[in-house]
């Protein structure tokens, strides 16, 4: 029995070669989310090259990328997949490693990007990171394309990274470079305000505490590294993600307040302008990512977007039951993502 909803987006892609049915391993968004985060995976060991890319010459901000290249004679002709992690994640997040392993096995180059400050790079930038820094993703894409003469690149992100990827795709619109063949957002935080508020609901407080603990730890570290910029003196009690964004993110990142930050940084504002093949996967039982009806309609009506909304899947999980094969498609979203970008790369220019 398929668990895919009969949304306009699903109906438009039913029968596509990259799409397989999603059969949830277990029901319940919290169960999926928590188990998906701790599900044991194979040991990750792939040849990689760590590179530093300057994303803002004005203040010297750099990001760290881990690149997994196919043999040099094949590199420029193979699809390159850029992966962007979620809030307080890194290039070592489990889903990033899982996608990397799958895409590499299919012959892709894979680049695992760390957002500013992430992956142990707090000293690499005097700034914080936030959900509006889609320009950083664009700089990394253009650097890779120019430096390695790459002919086909796709970008994919989870949660906060999904918002960044979709935001960039919308901002580029019809001006997207010809080598950018596809984009994917999984559990993307398209509507930041409602999602931030959902984290404060009683059932989601454990997630909010987790994020806040790590965000405050990172902010204290920035105060130590750059005392001329950051200070704890004016910071009152912070009990919610919205309070963190109002008192810290907005103050130090050029926004008037949290509402201004959420409004300007949400990809929902620009998804109607997306003009490259784009896949958006969203589970309605995601505990804290909220998608407005207007965003849902904008995704469904855009002919460049394949929008698939499932009743189950949780947040960044999509654990699937075995279909009887020796190698079950356990992480459905990860394998669907890889099949999608490979399909779009094949279709590109044909």
PyMOL commands that set and color helices and strands:
alter all, ss='L'
color gray80, all
select helices_A, chain A and resi 8-13+29-38+72-75+94-105+122-124+134-148+160-175+192-198+202-225+241-253+258-265+267-269+271-273+293-301+332-347
alter helices_A, ss='H'
color red, helices_A
select strands_A, chain A and resi 49-56+61-68+79-84+109-113+152-158+180-186+278-283+305-310
alter strands_A, ss='S'
color yellow, strands_A
deselect
rebuild
show_as cartoon
